[in-house]
Amino acid sequence: MPTDLSAAEPKLDAVTTQLPKIGAHVDQEDPLAEARAREADLVQFFLGDPQGWKAPEIRAGVETLKSATVDLYIHSPYVLNVATTNNRIRIPSRKLLTEHADAAASIGAKALIVHGGHVLKDDDPQVGIDNWRKTFERWSPPLPIYIENTAGGENAMARHFDRLAMLWDAVGEFGPGFCLDTCHAHAAGEALSNVVERVKAITGRIDLVHANGSRDPFGSGADRHTNFEDGEIDPALIVEVVRQANVPVVCETPNGVAGQGADIAYLRKHLSA
C-alpha cells in the first residue's frame, strides 16, 4: 500500500477542468515517433548528455519539430547549478543554461526546465538565492524558463517550500515559470494533498507538472521515479495534483512505451471520470 504521509490529510477538492495535454519524457533520437507510440500530446527530452557539460546537440531532423502538433519541452542537464558558490560550476552553468535556452527556442520548444540547484552545506543559502537573481538580471531568456522543485539536499534552493519562497521573492519579478514534480515534493516531505494551493501561494503559478510515482517513502530525499501504481505515492493523489494544477503534464516514469503509456492512459481515464 502507498505510504505517502500526505494521504492522511484531506484530499484535494475536485474541480471540473478541460483535460490537460499529457505526455512523457522521451529519448531525443526521434521524439515524434516516441510521442506516437505513447499516444502523447507532448514530449520532453534532453538536447545532449544530461550528465555532461557539452553544448546542446540538435539532432538531424529535430528542426522539423517546429511544425509538429506535438508540444515540445526541453529539460536542461542535471549538472547545471546556477545557485552554487563554486565558481567552477556556477559560471559554466550560466553558459550552459544560455546555450540550452537558445537551442530549445530554435526548435520551437514551449519552455526549458531547470532544477533549482543548491549551495554547499556550510554556505549561506541567501548566496544561492542571490546567484539565481544575478542569472536573470544579466540575461533575457529567449523562451520561458521553468524552475523545478527538487527532491534532496539540505541546502537546496527549491526542495522545501520555505526556501522556494525565498527564491521567488528574489526572482519572481523576472517572470520564471514553475514546474511541480510530484516525486520530488513527496521525497522532500511536502504533502501532495494541498501542494498546488501552497505552491501557487508562493509563486502565483504552476506551468508544468512532472507526474511521477516514487520508489521511496515520504520525506526520504530520494529522487527515484516509479510508474503510478508501483510506488509509494497514492496514484489518486497524483491525479488530483494534475487536476488541480490544470496545466500540461510530463510523465517521467520508467519502463518506456509500456510504462509511460499506461501512466498517460491512467491520468486520462481518472481525470475524465
Buried (B, 14 or more C-beta within 10 A) or exposed (E): EBEBBBBEEEBBEEEEEEBBBBBBBBEBEBBBEBBEBBBBBBBBBBBBEBEEBEEBEBBEEBEEBEEBEBBBBBBBBBBBBBBBBEEEBBEBBBEBBBBBBBBBBBBBBBBBBBBBBBBEEEBEBEBBBBBBBBBBEEBEBBBBBBBBBBBBBEBBBBBBBEBBBBBBEBBBEBEBBBBBBBBBBBBBBBBBBBBBEBBBEBBEBBBBBBBBBBBBBBBBBBBBBBBBEBBBBBBBBBBBBBBBBBBBBBBBBBEBBEBBBBBBEBBBEBBEE
